[in-house]
Amino acid sequence: MEFLFEYGLFLAKAVTFIVTVAAVLITIIAITSKQKNKKGEIELTDLSEQFTETKKSIEEQLLSEAQLKERHKKEKKQQKEKHKLDKKQAKSGEATNALANLYVIDFKGSIDAKEVASLREEITAILSVANEKDEVFVRLESGGGMVHGYGLAASQLQRLKDNNIPLTISVDKVAASGGYMMTCIADKIIAAPFAILGSIGVIAQIPNFNKVLKKHDIEFEQLTAGDYKRTLTMFGENDDKGRDKFKQELQETHDLFKHFVSEHRPIIDIEKVATGEHWYGLQAIKLNLADKISTSDDYLLSHLDERHIVHIKYAQRKKLADKLGHSASLAFESSLLKLMQLNINRLYK
């Protein structure tokens, strides 16, 4: 009898476990099914509220108990008065004295400028609500990359200008080549003292394995229609005709780049800066590549009282495999850094 009782109890636990797992799986499938057509979403972060709360938290730690009590009493009274005023204005239909918005975007560009996909969504979201009294602030970091990718990224920023939305771009680290192509769109450019700007030039590097193939008696054939369908090749034997045409194409791209920068930053002496060189922020000011020396943090804090600062981010939905891969990558990176630090500590003991 005792055996049957224990068996029944085990069976009940097993059934309960199976039902629970099934319920969890059904819930996950239902959520996944709802989101399968949703690639991403716009995330808003109220930076004004964050800054204010941080400041308030620090100040309260420095106040005495009596001062803190008096402060809370005063804040409660102010909130009550503000609530009454907002209610009165809402009933009468009067315009509120709301602050203009400062929309913050982060752009950290890669070689192929794939981040332009998110930038497009962020710009579109801003344009749906912003007006001429608002401002867009881009914290940009990029060493450049593919011309067409950064050309599209610059065009996305141009959409703001076309709609008369003031645009400020901040360079804390680097905005070179394609990164500067984007930066020059701005109404105002600010740069940290040692931020890198410029590199207004074009580069292309192509390895050639033709001699290696010949050495191993490997033939390579390439068929084209059109004299310049392919100018230089990685595996075939290149000639001067192809090289000259390739150089011509590079020069044409450089001329377009120079014209683009001159159009958006007419105060620049383009022949002086379009040499492919880069300059630090303090030097860039003298060359009119930037307008002011400042960090992005200082700029935001200086507008805290006069603007409502909101961070805009388009977050793409990641698959479970991507999340697991990212977690594994972070774990490996963390382990590697710890190992390196351990070796350094041993070396200097």
Secondary structure as the mmCIF struct_conf table of DSSP 4:
data_model
#
loop_
_struct_conf.conf_type_id
_struct_conf.id
_struct_conf.beg_label_comp_id
_struct_conf.beg_label_asym_id
_struct_conf.beg_label_seq_id
_struct_conf.end_label_comp_id
_struct_conf.end_label_asym_id
_struct_conf.end_label_seq_id
HELX_RH_AL_P HELX_RH_AL_P1 GLU A 2 GLN A 35
TURN_TY1_P TURN_TY1_P1 LYS A 36 ASN A 37
STRN STRN1 GLY A 40 ASP A 46
HELX_RH_AL_P HELX_RH_AL_P2 LEU A 47 LEU A 62
BEND BEND1 LEU A 63 LEU A 63
HELX_RH_AL_P HELX_RH_AL_P3 GLU A 65 SER A 92
TURN_TY1_P TURN_TY1_P2 GLY A 93 GLY A 93
HELX_LH_PP_P HELX_LH_PP_P1 GLU A 94 THR A 96
HELX_LH_PP_P HELX_LH_PP_P2 ALA A 98 LEU A 99
STRN STRN2 ALA A 100 LYS A 108
TURN_TY1_P TURN_TY1_P3 ILE A 111 ASP A 112
TURN_TY1_P TURN_TY1_P4 LYS A 114 GLU A 115
HELX_RH_AL_P HELX_RH_AL_P4 VAL A 116 LEU A 127
TURN_TY1_P TURN_TY1_P5 SER A 128 VAL A 129
TURN_TY1_P TURN_TY1_P6 GLU A 132 LYS A 133
STRN STRN3 GLU A 135 SER A 142
HELX_RH_AL_P HELX_RH_AL_P5 VAL A 147 ASP A 162
TURN_TY1_P TURN_TY1_P7 ASN A 163 ASN A 164
STRN STRN4 LEU A 167 ALA A 176
TURN_TY1_P TURN_TY1_P8 SER A 177 SER A 177
HELX_RH_AL_P HELX_RH_AL_P6 GLY A 178 THR A 183
TURN_TY1_P TURN_TY1_P9 CYS A 184 ILE A 185
BEND BEND2 ALA A 186 ASP A 187
STRN STRN5 LYS A 188 ALA A 191
TURN_TY1_P TURN_TY1_P10 PRO A 193 PHE A 194
STRN STRN6 ILE A 196 GLY A 198
HELX_RH_AL_P HELX_RH_AL_P7 ASN A 210 LYS A 215
TURN_TY1_P TURN_TY1_P11 HIS A 216 ASP A 217
BEND BEND3 ALA A 225 GLY A 226
TURN_TY1_P TURN_TY1_P12 ASP A 227 TYR A 228
BEND BEND4 LYS A 229 LYS A 229
BEND BEND5 THR A 231 LEU A 232
BEND BEND6 MET A 234 GLY A 236
HELX_RH_AL_P HELX_RH_AL_P8 ASP A 240 HIS A 264
TURN_TY1_P TURN_TY1_P13 PRO A 266 ILE A 267
BEND BEND7 ILE A 268 ILE A 268
HELX_RH_AL_P HELX_RH_AL_P9 ILE A 270 VAL A 273
TURN_TY1_P TURN_TY1_P14 ALA A 274 THR A 275
BEND BEND8 GLY A 276 GLY A 276
STRN STRN7 HIS A 278 TYR A 280
HELX_RH_AL_P HELX_RH_AL_P10 GLY A 281 LYS A 286
TURN_TY1_P TURN_TY1_P15 LEU A 287 ASN A 288
BEND BEND9 LEU A 289 LEU A 289
BEND BEND10 ASP A 291 ASP A 291
STRN STRN8 LYS A 292 ILE A 293
HELX_RH_AL_P HELX_RH_AL_P11 SER A 296 SER A 302
TURN_TY1_P TURN_TY1_P16 HIS A 303 GLU A 306
STRN STRN9 ARG A 307 GLN A 316
HELX_LH_PP_P HELX_LH_PP_P3 ARG A 317 LYS A 319
HELX_RH_AL_P HELX_RH_AL_P12 LEU A 320 LEU A 347
TURN_TY1_P TURN_TY1_P17 TYR A 348 TYR A 348
#
